């Protein structure tokens, strides 16, 4: 199988896993949102932030280095990376256990520390997966990753339902993950058949740190950006407000959360393989951006238009305050969906310092904006987050394009059909539903697939040339040509001969 087809197959498998995960999570969250309180979701969010920040400082970059490195001594480097990852994981656990009570006291809720301890159990075993999973990623062997992670995700989701039904309250959000994660780690080690040697490989730690230092710095700052809004909302607005904001953020990033992880999993190994071929690298990057916009823009547009119905029917009327923040944050999600490959490109090209420097300047601007936004409650934070992060996405894209000798106008030419149609859809549908279908929540929910299809059909009629070229390129990577034929029929177009 060619590299392009292997990448497409890998991406398809990951996408299937994400779709299945979202379906299961949708039903689980619909149940939990009615059973648990807004404060419970806020408690989980603030506990996860604490572990996430310290985890990022200690362990970021090791997986990327394994994927990147291809020297003759790669087996020794792999072994050294395992022990380094283990030492750092233990160090993180120690720091969290010592400082966790202070974190709980800062937010004036003793349940925070109990949740942190549960999350630490899952954290230890999830860090143990780093090496075997990186081996499979490097080989673009995603079948096992998808299989095992799908089973564990389903088990965790069902476990949350059972724990909540049994009366574990807020702890039902973390307990199943602590129970399932050890089995997932064992499964990955059995699959790869890789075992660490007793040699600690200390001599390799310096070169690993040399590569990862900018990734670590960038990830820490990125974590502060990603979680800074939660920190301010939790402290200045309250844990109930954080529960509302957290739900809105999760919904707004429903598409991009899956796209970002898929992109990072698949395309960093791909970029590493073609980094010595500038023309091919540029072609792969631009085609990927176009593909991301083709997937994410219609879906996010539908989320914005149907936000009220989604929240009301899935999560219940008590969460209706999350609708407007959800819609505002969707605008940020549009930018994030196409800027997500930047970090993978920086790492694959051996230039993680670019991402670090960008985040170094961006972080204080973002945190300051969110701080002032918090004076206007959850909506103010959502507006501040969206405005600053959309601007940051543009700068990040500009830096990544510059690295491969392209400009923003090249990017616009690739996504203009999706971008322009998104703007048209938001204007037309917003006006129609506000004036004629106000409060028709069921109609809006049922109409979600129709909104997505109309978005794509408008592209077909106004940007048919670009759409045909796009499908022609995609056809080069699709192992089964039947899929591309279906797509052409779906848009009432004839394939290019």
Secondary structure, DSSP 8 states (H G I E B T S, - for coil): --HHHHHHHHHHHHHHHHHHHHHHHHHHHHHHHHHS-HHHHHHHHHHHHHHHHHHHHHHTTHHHHHHH---TTHHHHHHHHHHHHHHHHHHHHHHHHHHHHHHHHHTT-THHHHHHHHHHHHHHHHHHTHHHHHHHHHTT--HHHHHHHHHHHHHHHHHHHHHHHTT-GGGGGTHHHHHHHHHHHHHHHHHH-----S---GGGHHHHHHHHHHHHHHHHHHHHHHHHHHHHIIIII-HHHHHHHHHHHHHHTHHHHHHHHHHHHHHHHHHHHHTT-HHHHHHHHHHHHHHHHHHHHHHHHHHHHTHHHHIIIII-GGGTTHHHHHHHHHHHHHHHHHHTHHHHHHHHTT-HHHHHHHHHHHHHHHHHHHHHHGGGHHHHHHHHHHHHHHHHHHHHHHHHHHHTT--HHHHHHHHHHHHHHHHHHHHHHHHHHHHH-TT-HHHHHHTHHHHHHHHHHHHHHHSHHHHHHHHHHHHTT-S-HHHHHHHHHHTT-----
